Amino acid sequence: YEDEVDVHLNPEIGLDWMVRGQQKEVVTPGKNVKRYLAGALDARTGRLHWVEGERKTSALFIALLNRLLENYARAPVVHVILDNFRIHDSKIVHAALAGFGGRIQLHFLPPYCPDDNKIERVWQDLHANVTRNHTCPDIGCLMREVRYYLRKRNRRLLSKTSNAKPQKRSAA
């Protein structure tokens, strides 16, 4: 499952816990600065692969496809489920796909079906835990927190799968 997310220096304002009678202050740094992540969620393991960019373009999407090919070097074909955003269907993307020799297959979701893209929940968690009501003074600090959160998420998934007891298989 593939999608992009915007990370804004100006914090998203949302629900937050506060001590009764005390108002939490959310500082807005002024001029908003943005960074973008293109991510892919492994349907089997839940692991997230991502790349960062200053613009949400086809080049960012292609960088993610290259990252997937690196991470799944032994897979004959990498299947990517994604929305119909225009950067996914540009001439440069078609040229890159041809250059990948059929190793990446894109599967487009029907229009207006964000709930079918499982990575949307990861982005919601990212906003809830990092970007909402944050206090970072600059985009570098915020991106460090974003990276830390996503790496920690992947490590937590890895420890869950490595601690799980192997299941007995039965013949059907």
N, C-alpha and C positions, 0 to 999 in steps of 0.2 A: 504494500500500500504506500503510495507516494503522495506527497503534498508539500506545499511551501507555507512558511509562517513568517509574519512580520514581527520584528522585535523593535519596539519604540523606546527611545530614551525617556520621553515623557511617560510616566507610569499610567497603566490602565487603572482606573479607579473602580474599586469593587468592595464587596463585603469583607470586613476584617474584624478580628477580635480585639476588644479594648477593655480595660478596667472600667467598671461602672463609674460614671461621673467624669471620666477623662476622655478627651478628644485626641485621637491620633492625628498627627500632622503628616501630610503627604506633600513632599517638596517636588515642584516641577522645575527642572533645570532651565527652562526657557525655550530656546530654539530646539525643536524636536529633531533628533537624528535617528535614522532607521538602519537596521541591518536585516538581512533575510537569511533564512535557513531553508534548504530543500532537504527533505528527509524521506527515508524509506523504512517502513516497519516490516520486519521479517514476520510473515504470517505464522510460521512454525514456532519460533523461539521468542518473539516479542521484542527482539533486539532492534535498536534504532541505529541506522547509518545516516549521517548527515554531512552536508557541506555548507559553508557560509559564503555570503556575498554581499556587496554593497548595493546591488541592483537585482531585481527579480526578473531575470531574462532567460532565454533559451540556453545561454552559456552556463548559467547556474544549474539548470536542469541536466545539461550534458555532463557537467562536472560530477553530479550525483550518479549518473549512469556509469561513468568511468569508475567511481568509487565502488559501485556495486560489482562491476566486473572484476575489480581487484580483490574484493572481499569474497567473491564467489567464483574464484578462478577455476575451480574444478567442475563447476556446473556447466553443462552443455548449453543450457538456455536459462536466462533469468527472466521470470515473468513479473511485470510491474503493473499493478492496478492503480489507475489514476483518474483524475477528473479531466474535464475538457478545456482547461485553461489554455489560452492561445500559445503560451510558450512551449507547450508539450507537442504542438502540431505544426511547427514552423519548418521552413525549408532547411534551415541549418540542423534541426533535429533529425529530419529525414536523411540528410547527408551523413550525420553521425551514426544513425542506425544502420545505414548501408555499410559504413566503415566497420561496424561491430560484427559484420558477417552473420547476422541473424541470431546472435547470442543474446539479444534483448528483445523480448516481445512485450509490446504495450497493449494493455487491455483497458479500454476507456469505459468508465462508469456512465450510466445514463445521466443526462443533464439534471441538475437540481436534486442530487442525491448525496449530500455531504454526510448523512448518517451512515451510508454504506462504506465510507472510507475510514477504516479503523484508526488511521494515524491522527485523525481529527481529535480523538480523545487524548492522545499524547500531547498535542498542542494545547488543548484545554488545561491539562495538568500543568504544563509549562507556564502558562499564563497565571494559573491559580497559585502556583508555588514560587514563581520567580518574578515575573514582570508586573503583576498586579501589586500596586501600593509599594513598589520597590523604592529604595533610597540611594541608588547609585548616582554619583555625581557626573559620570561620563559613560559613553557607550562602551569603552574598553572594560570598565568595571562590570557593567551589566552583561556583556558577552562572556566574561570569565564566569559569572554566576550561572549563565545559561549552559555553558559547556560543562561546568561542575555538576549541575543538576542532571543533565543528560547522561554523562559518564556514570554518575552514581546510580541512575536508573538502570543502565545496562549492567553494572556490577551486581546490583540487587537481583536482577533476573538471572544472571549467571550463577549466583550463589544458590538461588532457589532450585535451579535445574540440577546443579551438581550435588545438592543435599537431598534431592528426591530419591526415594528408594526405587530401584529398578522394578518394573512391573513384570510379573510372570506372563508369558505369552501362551495362549492356548490355540490349538489348531481349530479352525472353523469347519 
